[in-house]
Amino acid sequence: AAKAIEAHGLNAVTRFYPVESDYYDWTLQKRAFRLSAPSEDHLCKTLVFENTRYVPSAPGADPFEPFNSRYYAVTVQYTGKLNTQRLINLVYELNGKKLSKKNFNFRMAAEDTAIELTGYNRGAITPFGFSNPALPTILCQSVVSLRPPVMYIGAGHIDWKMALPIDAFVGATRCVVADLE
């Protein structure tokens, strides 16, 4: 992830934090304190979702077409709650309603699939430096609303986290921002 951050010219605005091996056993409050995050709401994670009803033979279907992909990386707050129906509605709208809503059903991708697509293990997934750069990224609107506008996410290794300005994240990942809560 550090190489991808550098490739995007984000070194000057990104801060890396080593964390303890039991970090994920801690409360969100303790994690935020450890990272000097403004609040628990600033802690984010990137999850990989699979459209289990993806139809490769459907008109316009492409496994990594941003508006009709089989997989999506979704960055959400730990304190937020993702609504998969809103994810379905978003992708349906993005593809211009070309496919029926019956062609959409999202669930978390299998861990081995997420690793294959991102190159990162669970707890370390970051949208920077995916092993498959075509994997579309979606950012929850609630993250964009954070004040101060900074987010804390995985840095590519389970024992590392990073903080960066939200606008830098949006610009570098070219993600779709949507209300998914």
C-alpha positions in Angstrom: 0.0 0.0 0.0 2.9 2.4 0.8 4.1 2.1 -2.9 0.6 2.9 -4.1 0.3 5.9 -1.8 3.6 7.1 -3.2 2.5 6.5 -6.8 -0.6 8.7 -6.1 1.6 11.4 -4.7 0.0 11.1 -1.2 3.1 10.7 0.9 2.9 14.2 2.3 -0.7 13.8 3.4 -0.7 10.2 4.6 0.4 9.1 8.0 1.2 5.4 8.8 0.8 3.9 12.3 2.1 0.6 13.5 -0.4 -1.1 15.8 -0.2 -3.9 18.4 -0.9 -7.5 17.4 -4.0 -7.5 19.6 -5.4 -4.3 18.1 -8.6 -6.0 16.8 -9.3 -7.3 20.3 -9.6 -3.7 21.5 -12.7 -1.5 21.7 -13.2 1.1 19.0 -12.6 3.8 21.6 -9.2 2.3 22.4 -8.3 1.9 18.7 -9.2 5.6 18.0 -7.1 6.7 21.0 -4.2 4.6 19.8 -4.3 6.2 16.4 -5.0 9.7 17.8 -8.2 9.7 15.7 -10.6 12.5 16.4 -13.4 9.9 17.1 -14.4 6.3 16.7 -16.4 7.5 13.6 -13.1 8.2 11.8 -12.1 4.5 11.9 -13.0 2.9 8.5 -12.7 -0.5 6.9 -12.8 -1.7 3.3 -14.9 -4.8 2.6 -15.2 -6.7 -0.6 -18.8 -7.6 -1.7 -19.8 -10.1 -4.3 -22.9 -9.8 -6.5 -24.1 -13.4 -6.1 -26.6 -12.9 -9.0 -24.0 -11.5 -11.4 -24.8 -12.8 -14.8 -21.8 -12.8 -17.2 -24.0 -13.3 -20.2 -26.2 -10.3 -19.4 -26.0 -7.5 -21.9 -23.1 -5.2 -21.0 -21.8 -7.6 -18.3 -18.1 -7.4 -17.4 -16.7 -8.8 -14.2 -15.1 -5.5 -13.3 -17.2 -3.0 -15.2 -17.7 -0.2 -12.5 -21.4 -0.1 -13.2 -22.0 -3.9 -13.4 -19.2 -5.6 -11.6 -19.3 -9.0 -9.9 -17.2 -7.5 -7.0 -17.0 -4.1 -5.3 -14.7 -2.8 -2.6 -16.8 -0.7 -0.1 -15.2 1.6 2.5 -17.4 2.2 5.5 -17.1 3.4 9.0 -16.7 0.8 11.8 -19.6 2.7 13.6 -21.8 2.7 10.5 -24.2 0.0 9.2 -24.1 -0.8 5.5 -27.5 -1.4 4.0 -27.1 -3.9 1.1 -30.4 -2.9 -0.4 -29.0 0.6 -0.9 -25.9 -1.0 -2.5 -28.2 -2.9 -4.9 -30.1 0.3 -5.7 -26.8 2.2 -6.3 -25.4 -0.3 -8.7 -28.8 -0.7 -10.4 -28.9 3.1 -10.9 -25.2 3.3 -12.0 -25.7 0.7 -14.8 -28.5 2.8 -16.1 -31.2 0.3 -15.1 -30.1 -1.9 -18.0 -30.2 -5.0 -15.9 -33.1 -6.2 -13.8 -32.9 -5.8 -10.0 -33.2 -9.5 -9.8 -29.6 -9.6 -11.1 -28.3 -8.1 -7.9 -27.7 -9.6 -4.5 -24.7 -8.5 -2.5 -22.9 -10.4 0.3 -19.4 -10.3 1.7 -17.0 -12.1 -0.7 -15.3 -15.2 0.5 -12.0 -14.3 2.3 -9.8 -16.1 -0.3 -11.6 -14.2 -3.0 -11.1 -10.8 -1.2 -7.4 -11.7 -0.8 -7.1 -12.6 -4.5 -8.8 -9.4 -5.7 -7.0 -7.0 -3.3 -3.8 -8.7 -2.4 -4.5 -8.0 1.2 -5.5 -10.1 4.2 -8.5 -9.4 6.4 -8.0 -6.4 8.6 -5.4 -5.0 6.1 -7.5 -4.3 3.0 -7.0 -0.8 1.6 -8.1 0.5 -1.8 -4.5 1.5 -2.6 -2.6 -1.1 -4.6 -5.2 -3.7 -5.3 -3.8 -6.8 -7.0 -6.8 -6.3 -9.4 -6.8 -2.5 -10.1 -10.1 -2.8 -12.0 -12.0 -3.6 -8.7 -14.5 -0.7 -8.3 -14.4 1.2 -5.0 -17.4 2.8 -3.3 -17.1 5.1 -0.3 -20.0 5.6 2.1 -21.3 9.2 2.1 -21.1 9.3 5.9 -17.3 9.2 5.7 -17.2 12.2 3.5 -19.2 14.1 6.1 -16.6 13.6 8.9 -15.1 16.6 10.6 -12.2 17.0 10.6 -12.2 15.4 7.1 -9.7 12.6 7.8 -10.1 8.8 7.7 -8.2 6.0 9.3 -8.0 2.7 7.3 -6.0 -0.4 6.8 -2.6 0.1 5.3 -2.0 -3.3 3.6 -0.7 -5.2 6.6 -2.7 -6.3 9.7 -0.3 -4.4 12.0 -0.4 -1.1 10.1 -3.1 1.6 9.7 -3.0 4.9 7.9 -4.7 8.2 8.1 -5.3 10.5 5.1 -7.6 13.3 4.1 -10.9 12.1 2.7 -10.6 14.3 -0.4 -7.2 12.7 -1.1 -8.8 9.3 -0.8 -11.7 10.2 -3.2 -9.3 11.7 -5.7 -6.8 8.9 -5.7 -9.3 6.0 -5.8 -11.8 7.7 -8.1 -14.4 6.0 -6.0 -18.2 6.4 -6.2 -19.5 8.2 -3.1 -23.0 7.1 -2.0 -25.3 6.9 1.0 -25.3 3.2 1.9 -26.5 3.4 5.4 
